[in-house]
Amino acid sequence: MTENILTFGPESHLTATLTRPMGPSRATAILLLNAGVIHRMGPHRINVKLARHLAANGHTVLRLDLSGQGDSANSEAVLPYEEQAVIDIRSAMDHLERLTSIRSFALAGICSAAHHGVSVALADDRLKALWLMDTHAYPNAKTTLMRARRQLQSNLPGTLLDWARRIPGLLLKRVAPQALSSPPETQVLNNPYPSPSLDEFATRMQAIVDKRVQVQLVYSGSFLWQFSYPGQWRDTFRDRPAVAALPCELMSDVDHTAATLHAQKRLIGSVSHFAAQMS
């Protein structure tokens, strides 16, 4: 395995780390991005560990800092965040094409990186596969029931006490709906950029399916408030059978930032399995 720091982009402002296998590389390179505003090493260095594990299995991996994040400077262009991210990722693919014989790419992204992956796949046919963790979620009535069941099973006394503390707020909400703030989990995990409506997101995912992009969806246990049972994706998109059929796994024992060694091992295993299945 070899690792090199790269600088590229139309303004030479982007920085990335290229990790390559010692032997022949597989035909598809894998892109890893910032999770939110975290440096390209990833939360708790998960991207570093993942890149080296994938390279040991023959994959070329690029860990990219988007414009204005990590070691990458701001772009001189004044563009919306999502639009600039798409330009940055396509520049990364362009640069890898110049350096290697690789013409096919996959992206493994957590949170905002997952959102970027969908946008790039819609804009660029070179992106053939997406591993998406904690992308947009759309709770339903069963989400609430299953969450409550999980909370009771894991900590019956604490859950009942917490519910008792929330009763005054729930009563207040009936009088003044804006008076009760979102639960702490939602405040922490909400992406700072607005989520699309369910119909908009379904249309985007249908376009991904129509382009025959391979997809693996993963939701962490930290998303319990929005995604609380394994069949939720299927139930959410039941009116779009092809989207509903996309593989989706709930990893309730994994946290959003892969803070534990157990969580990191699970995520590395999931991405590695997905990469091995890429056509």
N, C-alpha and C positions, 0 to 999 in steps of 0.2 A: 504494500500500500504506500502511495506517495500523497503528500498534501502540498498544495501551492496556493499562495494568495494571488488573486487576479484583480486587476483594475480595468474597467471597460465601460461601455455605454457611449452615447453620442457626445457627452460632455466629459467622458473619462471620470465620472464621479461615483460610479458604482464599485463596491468592493465585495468580493466573494471568496470562499475557500473551496478549492477543487480537490476532491479526494478520489484517487483512481486506484484500481486494483493493480497488483504487480503483473499479473498475466493478462490475457485477452479480456476485453470488456464486453459485457452484454450489449445488445443493440440499442437498448433504451436507457437514457440517463435519467437520474432522479433529482428533482429540485426540492430543496428545503428552504423555507423562508422564516422571517421573523414571526413569532407568535405575538400578536399585538405589537408592542413597542420594544420587545425584548431582543437583544443582540442576536445575530445569526447562530450563535452557539445553542440557542433555544433555552427554554426554562429548565433549570437544573442540568444544563449541558446535554439535554436529550438529543439535540440535533448532531452534536459532535459524536456521541456514542452511536447514534443511528447511522450516520455517514460511514463511520469506520466499520461497523458491522456489515453494512451493505457492500462496501468495497471489498471486504474479505470474501464476499460471495459473488464477486465479479461485476459489481455495478459501479459505474461512474456516477459520482454524486457532487452536486454543487450546492453549497450553503450560501445563500444570498442575503445581503442587507439591502433592503429597499431604500429608495431615496430619502435622505434625512434620518435614517435609522442606523444604529450601530456605527460602523466605520464608513458608511456611504454619506457623501455630502448631499445637500439639497440640490435638486435640479433647478436650473435657471428658468425652466418653464413653470408657469403658474397654472397648474392643472388640478382638478379634483383628485382627492387621494386615490380612489379606486382606479381612475383613468391612468394616473402616473404609475401605479403598481403594475398594471397590465403592460405598459410600455417597458418598465424595468425588467419584468420577467421575460418578455419577448426579446429584449436586448441580451439577456443572459443566454437564451437559446441560440440567438445569432452568434454570440461569441463562442459558445461551445461547438457550434458547427464549424467555425473557422479553425478551432484548435484540434478537433477530432473528426472522425468519420461518422459520428452519431447524428442522426436526423430525426430521432424519435425520443419523446420525453414523457416522464410521469412526474407528478407532484404529490408530495405528502405534506399536508398542512393542518395546523391546529388553529382553531378560532378564526381570526381574520385571514390567516394564510389559506384556510379552506375556502373562504369567500372569494379570495383572489384566484384560486385555482379554477373555480367554476367560470369566472369571467374570462380567464385566459383560454380555457378550453373552448369557449364559445367563439373566441376571436381568432384562434390559431389552431389549425389542424395538426400541427406537430405534437400537441399535447394529447397523448393517447390514453392516459390513465390518471385517476384521481383517488387518493386516499384522504378522506375528509373527516377530521375530528371536531366535534362540537360546532358544527355549522348551525344554520338557523333551525329552530325547533318551534313547533306549534302545538301547545298543550290542548287537551280536550278534557271532558269530564272524567274519563277513565284515568287520565294522568294524575288528577287530584286524588282519586280514590286509591290508586296504586302507591302514590307517594305516601299517603297517610298510613297505608298498611305497612310499608317498609319502615316508616318512622316508629310505628308502634312495636314492630317486631324487634327493631334494633335497640330501642330504649323506651320501654313502656312508661315508667314513672316520669322521666324527663319530658317525653312527648306530651303526656297529659298535663304536666305543669306548664309547658310552653303554650299549649292550647288555652289553658285557663287564663294565662296572662294576656292572650290575644283577644279574649272575648270583649273587653271594653272597646278595643279598637274596632272590632267588627261591628259592634253596635253603633259606634260613632260613624263608621263608613256608611251605614244605612241612612244617616242623617246628612252627612257631608262626605260624599264619595272621595274627595281629594284629600281628606284629612289623614287617611291611613296610607303610609308609605309602603312601597314594595318590600317584600321580605329581604333580609340582608343578602341571601344567596343571589337573588335576581339583580340587586344593585351591583354586586361585584362582577357578575359574569356577563351582564349586558354589554354587547359590543357598542362602542361609542358612535358607530355609524348605523343609521336606521335600517331595520330589517325590512325586506320586501313583504308585501302581503302574501298570504298563502297562495293565491292564484298566480301571482307574479313568480314566486319561487318555483311553483309546480311547472310553470311554462318554461322556466330556465332549465330545470332538471329534465323535462321532456326533450328539450333541444339537445341536451347532453346525451341522452339515451339515443336519440335519432342519429347523432354523429358517431354512435358506437364507441363512445369513450368508456373504458372500464372504470367502474366506481366501487369503492368500499366506504361505507359510512360507519363512523364510530361515535358514540356518545358516552361521556364519562359520568361517573357518579356525582361529580360536582354539578351536573346539569339536572339533578333530580327534580328541581322545581319546574323545569320545562319538558323534561323527557324522562319518564319514570318506569316504563315497562318495555320489554323487547319488541312487542308488536306495534308500537306506537307509529313508527314510520309507515308501516303497511296500512294501518287504520287511517292515518292522515291523508294518504294519497290513494285511497281506494277507488276514487273516480278516474285515476290515471294508472291503469294496471301496470304499464311498463315501468313507471316511476316507483310504484308501490313494490315492485319485484326486486328493486335494487337491494343488494345485501347490506344489512344494517345490524350492527352489534351494540348492545348496551353493556359497557364495562363498568358495572357499579362499584367495582373494587379499585378503580383507577381515578385519580383526581385530575382536574383540568390542567395543572401545571406539571404533572409527573414528578411529584415531590419525593416519592419513595422509590427505593430500588425495585420493589415489587411492581409498581406502576410502570417504571421504565422498561423492565423486562417484558411486561405485557405489551406495551406499545411497540417495542422493537420487534417482538415476535409477530405482531399483527402486520406491521409494514413489511417485514421480511417475507411473510407468507404471501401477501398481496403481490409483492415484487416478483416472487418466484412464479406466480400464476399469469403474469403479463404476457399477452400474445405478441 
